Amino acid sequence: MSRFLLVVLPLQGHLFPMLAVGQELVRNGHEVVWCGPERTLRPLVGPDATVHPTGVRAYRRYGETGMAGVRAMWDGYLIPFTRFVLDAVDAAVTEHRPDVVVAEQYALAGGLVAHRRGVPWASLCTGALELAPPAELAGFDDFVADRVARVVAMAGLPAGEPVDPRFSPHLVIALSTKGLMGDAVLPPRCVLTGAALGVRPNAPDFPWHAWDPGKRHVLVTVGTLVGHMVGDFYRRAAAALAPMADEVQAVFVTSGVPAESFPDNAIAAELVPMLDLMPRLDAVVCHAGGAVNEALACGVPMVVAPVRAEQVALARQVAAAGAAVEISISDASVDEVGAAVRAVLDEPGYRGRARWLADEFAAAGGAPAAAAHLVALAGA
């Protein structure tokens, strides 16, 4: 049995894959200690799991896009978050003495402390931005290198220390596959495992009584972190789906938008049990966040409307792979949204490519494969 310390970023799309990998390690008899905000983790990991608390730092919703968004992400959240949790992560490593630290890629303190303490560590990449930044992000590499140097210095490591807390030199687990990554140059010791999907104890109920089995179903969800754009995009999406009401039932994750804003035949819910719902869907309209891997694991084609750089990176990959149509969340007209939905519903190529990627995801192994790589690192 090995002991693993999992350092998380307390944002849903980043946290759920870590949860799946942690569950798999526990299932195989290993000891897992969690490091993150207890009020976020406890409902997910249960009353008996060990949680080393970090406290909570609020996530600032930023509206910037492109490189301005990358700067806002690092300067407005990642660097302050790293500073906030650094001592708590150090205390967790000292107290629990893990064989391996597993850090979500943006939980930078995990890699920094593990390196400083001489503990083997692994990075879990839940997104595509750091692995394959979009070409239009001019200056991305230089900017991120500067911010990495700042957090390295923050951790008390010497200037020029050869460590990048985004990418462990021991093991990098990317929740992707070759069909998405294409010819991207990956870090050393990087493995592609596909989606990490586990059990979600906090999955909400769903109004299945309202489900129309005689229709095709389209899920529309753009998360809560793009709140300033949700209402207007949902208005256009609802208008685009309305003419399809005889054959298509929409499911809207409301994201704070009043339920009366949605068509009468639609199902509107504040939250949905994504892993239960996804296999029953015919298409997903999303902002290219965590729903992408969940959809691809089930072979569901998508319309992707990304906002921020990390979403753009993933949206471009899925569209290039032929499993999605990309539209503008701010500028796509009702007709353009409708045409995109029609395409992924009616043109068999999109579903065919999504199913091909689902097969590739299954072959990559998901959470069990990620856990096996971690166990091998601990044994080494």
Number of C-alpha atoms within 10 A of each C-alpha: 13 15 20 26 27 29 29 27 23 20 11 12 15 21 19 22 24 26 23 21 25 27 20 23 24 16 11 14 11 15 18 22 20 25 26 23 19 19 12 16 21 16 12 18 20 11 10 7 15 17 22 23 19 19 14 15 13 8 14 11 15 17 15 15 17 18 17 14 18 20 18 18 21 17 13 16 18 21 20 13 21 21 16 16 24 20 15 18 28 18 17 23 24 13 10 15 15 23 22 22 27 30 30 28 27 26 28 28 32 31 31 29 26 24 20 14 13 9 15 20 30 29 27 28 25 26 24 23 17 20 17 19 19 19 9 10 14 12 10 17 11 10 14 15 11 11 16 19 19 13 21 25 15 16 18 11 17 11 10 9 10 11 17 17 27 24 27 26 20 14 21 27 26 24 23 25 20 15 17 21 20 12 9 11 9 15 13 12 13 19 20 21 25 30 28 27 21 19 13 16 10 10 14 12 10 18 10 10 6 11 16 15 10 10 14 18 23 24 24 22 22 27 21 14 17 17 16 12 15 20 17 14 21 22 15 20 25 21 18 21 22 19 11 14 16 11 11 20 26 28 24 26 21 24 21 13 19 12 17 8 13 21 19 13 16 23 21 25 19 14 16 21 13 16 18 11 15 23 14 14 20 21 26 26 28 23 28 28 26 21 21 25 25 19 25 26 26 20 26 30 32 36 28 28 25 25 24 24 24 23 21 24 22 28 29 22 19 28 18 16 18 21 27 30 23 24 19 15 22 14 11 17 17 17 14 16 27 20 15 22 24 16 19 25 23 12 11 12 16 24 24 16 21 26 20 18 28 23 16 20 26 16 13 21 17 23 25 22 20 27 23 16 18 26 20 9 16 18 11 8
